Amino acid sequence: MLSDASIKRAKMPPEQFPDSWFGAVPALAEVLTPVLDLKRFAPYLVTLADIQLTGSVNVMLRARYDDQRLEELTAGMMPAFPARWSLKARQNLFLNFLGIAPTVTYTTFFSVWAEMPTVAVKLAYGMSLNSNEQALADSLGLANSVEKGLLPLPLSQQIEREYHILGEETKARVMTLGVPNVDYPIESIYARANEILVLTAVAAGSGVAPTAAENTRFMIDRDDDKNHLDFPILPLSLLPGGEIQCFVPALHEIRVHAICSLAPPAPQVFRYTIQRVRLTNILRARFGLVTRDEIPGDTYDKVLGGLL
């Protein structure tokens, strides 16, 4: 389950954290432990996206992002595909389910973006600037660009422009998880010189429908972050709409592995997509791998400001 601590592990923002949930939804009450409840994640901005739901006339979705509240009947959602959600928050982000009638097993998956606000983002959202940030805003004319609507750049545009893909690999592995509570390594992927890795999608399934008792979980390590992410595969599938999107960068290595509480009766299939991305000066500056004097020109200041 994603927590405030999860968000603060975003060492190479922007990062998109995948998560999933299954459980019982009680009648006339919310799930006791909220599916997502983030409150202490400053200085990051977070965005809830790509919510895939099991449509039901008996289940209401409840969400909050800062002072905005939502309550929607899941029966009207698209159960086969993640719906269009973008709930951006500075202070709190919440997702849970309320039962109209009891539902024994309900499933969902979603993602949360974590970004470190640039000076342009801070100007757009009315966040305070320190003296160095104000000087940068003045020298780059950021306030005018924000007022014109040219900044801040959408994450999708920033990623498309600045993450130069050298290769993209969709991988599939079949694993027999024969012993409960044993960590089964699936694969370790290593970056080459002057590149980073980015995990962008995960799917899982088998010929036999998974059960709650099996509680098979997919785990992701990156670099020195062991069990960086950990979520159940029961809400996922290998079919269209059953793949969870993510954006998990790593400087050196991504390791994927799985564990179960009860051995599944059939081998499990795991599918995941890796991008190999050129490690440029823009990314070095964004990830804090260099200082202002270690790269030429004004690249460092433009990255901090939000022009790049």
C-alpha positions, 0 to 999 in steps of 0.5 A: 500500500502506498504511504507518505513514506513511499512518496518520499522515496521518489529520488528521480521525480517525476515518478509514477507509483503503481498500486492495487487493492482488493477487499470487502466493502461493507454496507453503509460504511467505508472500507476501514483502512482507506485504499489511499490516504496521503497527508504528509508528503511535502515538498512533493506534489502528487496526482492520482491517475489511471483508476481502474475499477470493478463496476458495481451498483453496490459500491461508491468511490470516494476521493479527496484532493486537497479541498475537492471532494468526489463521490461517484457510483462505480457502476458507471465507470469502465471496468475494462480500462482505467478511467480518466482521472487526474487528481492533483494535491499539495496537502492530502490525497484520499481514495476509498470505497463506500458500500451501498450493499455489502461486496465480498471481494472488490478490486481496483488498481491505480497510480500516483505521480510524485513530482518535485515542484519547479519554480514554474510549478510553484508560481502556478499553484501560488506556493511561496518561493525562497530568495534563490527561487525568486531570483531564478524566476526573475532572471528567466521571466518565469512569472510571465510564462506562467501567466501566459499559460506556457508553463508549467510543462505537462508531465507527458510533454516533459517526458516525451521531450526529455527522456530519449528512449534508446530501447523499449522491451516488453518482457514476459516470465512464467513462474511457479510459486510453489512455496508460500512466503518464499521470495521468487526472483523473476528478473534483474535488468541492468542499465548500460553506460550513460543510460537509465532504466524506467519500468513503465507497465506491469501485468499479471495473470494465469489460466486460473483466476487468482484468489484472495487467499493466495495474495500473490504480490509483485515487488519492485527493487530499484538500485539500493531501494529494496521492496521499493514497491509492492502490490497484489496482482489479483486486480491485474490481468494479461488482457487489455485494460488489465495492465497497470501503468507506472514510471519507475526510473533506476540509475543502475538496476531494476529487480522484479520478484514475487511472493504469495501467501498460498501457493497458486494452483497454476504457474503465474505469468508476469509481463512488464515493460522496460525503457532504456533512456539516455542519461542526459545533462537535463536528467543529471540536473533533475536527479541531483547527480551534478551541480550547476558548475558541472554542466555547461550553459544554463541547463541547471537553472532551466531545469530548476526553473521548469523551462526544461 
